[in-house]
Amino acid sequence: MKPISHYALCCRREIHYLEWGTRGQPPIIMWHGLARTGRDFDELAEALADRYHIICPDTLGRGYSQWSPDPDNEYCLAFYARLAAELVDRLGFASVRWVGTSMGGAIGTVAAATTLKGRISHLVLNDNGPALAAAAIERIKAYAGNPPQFDTVTEFEDFLRTVYKPYGWQSDAQWRRMVETSARRMPNGKITPHYDPAMVRQFIVHPQDYDLWDAYDTLTMPTMVMRGIDSDLLLQDTAEEMTRRGPRAQLEVIPGCGHAPALNVPEQIGLIRDFLKK
């Protein structure tokens, strides 16, 4: 199965998304991480498309979605949650299941507590929680805020294989797809990642954006947190606290991964498939 590409105007910004599965089936929103795109969910979406209607957006400033003309006010979780709610409304979904990797999980948490309150029936947080390790955030800011440029796609692939090694196993074909869907060519002819570098200002202008215990503690829907066993962003103590607070999440520790599991292998897909059936 191949997805269908769409564009929608949400909060006066053009948002790109891929649509998988059959309309009329239960909907799932799959939202990617900070510097990624909706193509990260290709394997998971294809595996679940037999029984769900799946939407994989590119966040504002990433992939084929519009770059924000007001980055300090729009590259933040509150605005992303507004975008998400307007997209869900435009698609006519009364309620949705939500699978979010890293930032996509934080957007789901904020939306579930505010703009989509009562409309997210299941929440999967892939290596994301209400408190994140400061050292890991600094690491992410360092590579995401100053994206390098490369003369060749091959050099860019070497860079991505290094930066995203914690995703765990990916086939050569999956790595190549990540490269080709994550690249844009600059006016000088060089290759650079396909996002607006200004999106990292979220951490400067909104330094408390990812402190989400207050929002998390209001949630009541079935929630599953997946933690890469070697994650430096979602610490084990935080993940365990998530099982005792708020929705009392089901915790699954994923071997062979750091931040964040790629959700591309049968074991990880099976966990999500089983959870979303509940």
Number of C-alpha atoms within 10 A of each C-alpha: 10 10 17 11 13 12 16 17 15 18 15 8 16 19 25 22 26 21 19 25 23 14 12 10 13 15 24 26 24 26 30 26 22 18 22 22 26 22 21 23 22 18 16 21 28 16 19 18 19 13 13 20 20 28 27 25 28 25 30 26 24 26 26 20 21 19 22 18 10 9 19 16 14 19 23 22 21 17 18 23 23 20 25 24 22 18 21 20 14 12 13 9 15 12 18 20 21 27 24 24 28 22 24 28 26 29 28 29 31 27 25 26 21 16 19 22 16 16 19 23 18 21 28 26 25 28 31 30 28 22 18 19 14 11 11 15 13 12 12 16 18 12 13 19 16 11 15 13 17 18 13 13 18 13 12 22 20 12 15 17 16 10 12 15 17 20 19 19 16 16 9 9 9 15 17 17 15 19 21 15 18 23 18 18 16 12 7 8 12 16 21 19 25 21 26 19 17 17 22 22 17 20 17 11 14 14 11 11 16 20 14 16 15 12 17 21 17 16 21 18 18 18 24 24 25 27 28 28 21 18 22 21 25 27 19 17 8 16 23 15 15 24 16 12 14 18 18 20 23 17 18 17 17 19 13 13 19 22 24 27 28 24 25 21 14 13 11 17 18 15 14 18 15 9 16 19 7 8
